[in-house]
Amino acid sequence: MVRDNDNMSLLTCMTTPSRLQRILHGIDRFFFRKISAQGFGLMRIGWALTAFLFLLAQWNDITMYYSNEGIIPSDMTGLITRTHHRFTLLHSITEPSAVFTLYLLLLFTLLCSALGIFTRATTILSTILLFSFHERDPYTLGGGDTVLRHLGFLLSIAPCLSAFTLDRAHRQWQKWKRTGMLLPVPHMSIWPWRLLLWQLIIIYGASLWYKSLGDMWWSGTAAVSALHHPTFVRWPLWFMDYLSPFAVFMNFFTLFVHIGWVSLLIPEWLTEPFPRWTWHGSRRRLFLMLGAVFHGSILIIMDAGSFSLAMMAGYAGLLLEEDFALVRNWFSKHWYTLRQAQGDTHITVLYDGRCGFCKRSTFWLTLCDHLHRLKFVNFWNEEERKNAAPNICTEQLNRAMHIVVPSSLQKLQTYSGFDAFRELAAHLPPFWILLPFLYVPGIAPIGRCIYAWIAKRRITPSSSP
Amino acid sequence: MLIMVFVLWHILAVGVYAIPGDAKDKFSNWTRKTFGNTVRPYILITSQWQQWNLFSPDPLRRVTKYIIEIEEEGRVHVLTTLEPGSIPWWRHATYFKFLGSLLEWHENKEQLIVRFLHAQCAKFDVDAGTSIRLVYNYYIIPKHETVVPVEWWRHFQPDMETWYGTTTTCPSSPV
């Protein structure tokens, strides 16, 4: 006869994982837990644009650096680098015109990778071409080029590259047309992210190790020496003298950032018993921000090639879903707090539901609406139109896009045409880079003319009531 | 399973290869000896080679100006000077990295320095047979054991030194 506590024991055995199962589950989660692929999407864009810009700057020097009519012909590369375990297309492609053609192909594939056109193929091809140029002439390479090679390798093997791509935007459009909704955020296994984190820790760890082999960094005299080397600084030496009082701080801040990144090797569960001595938030996020300050400062003060931008591209790859949510909440907190009393905190975009161009425009606005602030109303729907904009007639709405913005003063402000576009740009993160230009004096009248010209072409017999 | 093995392999390979070449402690020597030959082919073929010695162990303190001189009718004059500020900013970092590596004199690289000088002959349309040479004009930023006042940097006047490098003659046909 089976007793109740026997049943309980049997049930407990069946439902409680054994220690081995827990270990296996932990290992599986360590390598294959799903994370947002958006971080790697941003990294791909940053990587491709950085490589593109710095290679573009070499336009006049390509044949000098990489062809047989340059300073180092291919039969002399043995004088400057290894000959074994070395792959480069430029070993056999040596004629200046052929080398330049390959260079143009590299620029083209980098641009396609940045935009997300045939993303996987263009990313892999641009990585192979980048490797080929780097291996052909290592004398042109700095730390940033090494980082770009590592990021290119990780992007080439990452299981999902579809975030922020035009490839995906096409699939998004198909879904949006059918259902009015977007595809879910793409996800991927965490293992490429772990490789990226390890690579960044190695960069800072190895660099810290190297610095420990000298004595200037630990005596606080390294930064001021670097600030007075004319080859490495962007500004005249007399200007660098004004930064010299801060050099000791910069010196030890550099070491602090290095140590901080190495400390990411310490798992959270080891630091939990010491709450007084540990950072209470995410250490990864803390050192991402400090690293951004560090590399941003280097970008402004020093001429270190592509290093700063390449590192910041790598940082983007480490962003997780919770980071995007945190940034979204930070931007939205103020917005929602000041507007909650009005009930609806969304910006209403009134569009022509009968116009194909307008529907495509609302799709692109939806894609760019990362802060989730927009609400779309088809003004041909009389009830919705009256709720959203009772004071604007259909004829006015038909002439230009209108938006209704709840202001912090509990009023509703209405914008139309170019002014509506300019107001929307402030709420759509991909447009923030355009924002300063939209407010340059003189731009508004030009913008209104262009908008009116486009709107006039939009009105067709099918879109009129 | 294959992915897990690859990830662990890559982590090991990158970690081992990145150990500073100047580190001579027991751990570094043992790691390089044990794993170095195994990871090296993978790291080199995948172009993942790396040594993170930017401004390390100590920042570079030698500031070099490269002067190219030619001798015409028994008189020596400067053809061009390659120094910070003489190259457009968008080419600056890569060009000086290239120059710094190329022109740091080493007997193995004599042929490359000669090619570089011949390229200058073509660029400036110097007559064939003209003698051309590379001159290194440099100073060393002093190394201090402790932090010195800002005023010291404001009044710092470098001690310039000159070293005469490779000499060759301009060829009749371009490089």
Interface residues (C-beta under 8 A of the other chain):
Chain A: I27 F31 F32 F54 A57 Q58 N60 D61 M64 Y65 E69 I71 I72 P73 M76 L79 I80 R82 H84 H85 R86 F87 F131 H134 E135 D137 P138 Y139 T140 L141 G142 G143 T146 R149 H150 F153 S189 W191 R194 L195 W198 Q199 I202 I203 G205 A206 S207 W209 Y210 K211 S212 L213 G214 D215 M216 W217 S219 G220 T221 A222 V224 S225 A226 H228 H229 P230 T231 F232 R234 D241 S244 P245 A247 V248 D303 A304 G305 F307
Chain B: I3 M4 V7 H10 I11 V14 G15 A18 I19 P20 D22 A23 R40 P41 L44 I45 T46 S47 Q48 W49 Q50 Q51 W52 N53 L54 F55 S56 P57 D58 P59 L60 R61 V63 E83 P84 G85 W89 W90 R91 H92 A93 T94 Y95 F96 K97 F98 G100 S101 L102 N108 K109 Q111 L112 R115 F116 A119 I141 K143 H144 E145 T146 V147 V148 V150 W153 R154 F156 V175
